[in-house]
């Protein structure tokens, strides 16, 4: 019975560590593109700044003071961020200088979205557990071998995403498409 309890106690710890690492990875990617977003439109830059502060705060809370509410907040923030990303890539956000124009998906934003999705998936079961299952801070928990491997994997994925930041060229991606001149194609016979 002691082994079953130890395994049950380790699962939330690993999930919390993975989620915190994913949040920090997504936060790092979002921080790397804040300046581009501020250059395009101040509200976009502010959105990414606030998102970075939120993600970093939630990651620290998951590591130092995990609770059901913190897990629920991290799931909600991650799902909302994925939703905004999907909206911006399919129909375009309704506000701003290029409202209604979908953005192309690039490596950096896809990796950030994957990290957000992994955060929500890792925390969903933990967010539904009782408060007693989340009392131990992750940084003071037992075996770290599997947690360390997960953190290294998240760090490598984040580095891969960050290597695509220069290609992000957000302001160019927002440019409205050139109008199609149908008459020019007809008259060229």
C-alpha positions in Angstrom: 0.0 0.0 0.0 2.9 2.4 0.7 4.2 2.0 -2.9 0.8 2.8 -4.3 0.6 6.0 -2.1 4.1 7.0 -3.1 3.3 6.6 -6.8 0.0 8.5 -6.4 1.9 11.3 -4.6 4.6 11.5 -7.3 2.2 11.9 -10.2 0.8 15.3 -9.1 4.4 16.4 -8.4 5.6 15.4 -11.9 2.5 17.0 -13.5 3.1 20.2 -11.5 6.7 20.3 -12.5 6.0 19.7 -16.2 3.2 22.3 -16.2 5.5 24.9 -14.5 8.3 24.2 -17.0 5.8 24.4 -19.9 4.5 27.7 -18.6 8.0 29.1 -18.2 8.9 27.9 -21.7 5.8 29.6 -23.2 6.6 32.7 -21.1 10.1 32.8 -22.5 8.8 32.6 -26.1 6.2 35.3 -25.4 8.8 37.5 -23.8 11.0 37.2 -26.9 8.3 38.6 -29.1 6.9 41.4 -26.9 9.0 44.1 -28.7 7.7 43.0 -32.1 4.1 43.2 -30.9 4.6 46.6 -29.2 6.0 47.9 -32.5 2.9 46.7 -34.4 0.3 47.8 -31.9 0.6 48.9 -28.3 -2.3 46.7 -27.2 -0.7 43.5 -28.6 2.5 44.3 -26.8 0.6 44.9 -23.6 -1.3 41.6 -24.0 2.0 39.7 -24.3 3.5 41.5 -21.4 0.6 40.7 -19.1 0.6 37.1 -20.4 4.3 36.8 -19.5 3.7 38.1 -16.0 0.7 35.7 -15.6 2.6 32.7 -16.9 5.7 33.3 -14.7 3.5 33.9 -11.7 1.5 30.7 -12.2 4.7 28.7 -12.8 6.2 29.9 -9.5 2.9 29.3 -7.7 2.8 25.7 -9.0 6.3 25.1 -7.8 6.1 26.8 -4.4 2.5 26.8 -3.3 0.5 24.4 -5.5 -3.2 24.4 -4.9 -6.3 23.4 -6.7 -7.1 27.1 -7.5 -3.6 27.6 -8.9 -4.0 24.6 -11.1 -7.4 25.7 -12.3 -6.1 29.2 -13.0 -3.1 27.8 -15.0 -5.5 25.5 -17.0 -7.8 28.4 -17.7 -5.0 30.8 -18.8 -3.5 28.1 -21.0 -6.7 27.2 -22.7 -7.6 30.9 -23.2 -4.2 31.5 -24.7 -4.5 28.5 -27.1 -8.0 29.8 -28.0 -6.7 33.3 -28.8 -3.9 31.8 -30.9 -6.3 29.5 -32.9 -8.6 32.5 -33.5 -5.7 34.7 -34.7 -4.6 31.9 -37.1 -8.1 31.0 -38.5 -10.2 34.2 -38.8 -7.9 36.9 -37.4 -8.5 38.9 -34.2 -11.3 41.4 -34.5 -9.2 44.4 -33.1 -6.1 46.2 -34.1 -4.5 47.6 -37.3 -5.0 44.3 -39.2 -8.3 43.1 -37.7 -9.9 40.2 -39.5 -6.7 39.0 -41.3 -5.5 35.6 -40.2 -1.8 35.3 -39.3 0.3 32.5 -40.6 1.4 29.9 -38.1 5.2 29.9 -37.5 7.5 27.7 -35.5 7.8 30.0 -32.5 4.0 30.4 -32.0 3.3 26.7 -32.6 5.9 25.7 -30.0 4.4 28.2 -27.5 0.9 26.8 -28.2 2.1 23.2 -27.8 3.6 24.2 -24.4 0.3 25.9 -23.4 -1.6 22.8 -24.4 0.8 20.5 -22.5 0.3 22.7 -19.4 -3.5 22.3 -19.6 -3.2 18.5 -20.2 -0.8 18.0 -17.4 -2.8 20.0 -14.9 -6.4 19.0 -15.8 -6.4 15.8 -13.6 -4.5 17.6 -10.8 -6.9 20.5 -10.9 -9.7 18.1 -10.0 -7.9 16.5 -7.0 -8.5 17.3 -3.4 -6.5 20.1 -1.8 -4.7 17.5 0.4 -3.0 15.9 -2.7 -1.4 19.2 -3.5 0.0 20.3 -0.2 3.7 19.6 -0.9 5.6 22.1 -2.9 7.2 20.6 -6.0 10.7 21.9 -5.1 10.6 20.0 -1.8 9.3 16.7 -3.1 11.0 13.4 -3.4 12.7 11.8 -6.5 13.6 14.2 -9.2 14.9 11.9 -11.9 11.7 11.7 -14.0 11.0 15.4 -13.2 14.5 16.4 -14.3 14.0 14.5 -17.6 10.7 16.2 -18.3 12.3 19.6 -17.5 15.2 19.0 -19.9 12.7 17.9 -22.6 10.6 21.1 -22.1 13.8 23.2 -22.2 14.9 21.7 -25.5 11.4 22.2 -27.0 11.5 25.8 -25.8 15.0 26.4 -27.3 13.7 25.0 -30.6 10.9 27.5 -30.5 13.1 30.4 -29.6 15.4 29.6 -32.5 12.5 30.6 -34.8 11.9 34.0 -33.2 13.9 35.9 -35.9 11.6 34.4 -38.6 8.5 35.4 -36.6 8.4 38.8 -38.4 5.0 39.4 -36.9 4.4 42.8 -38.5 5.0 41.4 -42.0 2.7 38.5 -41.3 -0.2 40.9 -40.4 -0.1 42.8 -43.7 -3.4 42.5 -45.4 -3.3 40.5 -48.6 -3.0 42.5 -51.9 -6.3 42.7 -53.7 -6.7 40.3 -56.6 -7.2 42.1 -59.9 -9.6 39.8 -61.7 -9.9 42.2 -64.7 -6.2 42.0 -65.4 -6.3 38.2 -65.9 -9.3 38.4 -68.3 -7.9 41.2 -70.5 -4.5 39.5 -71.0 -5.7 37.0 -73.6 
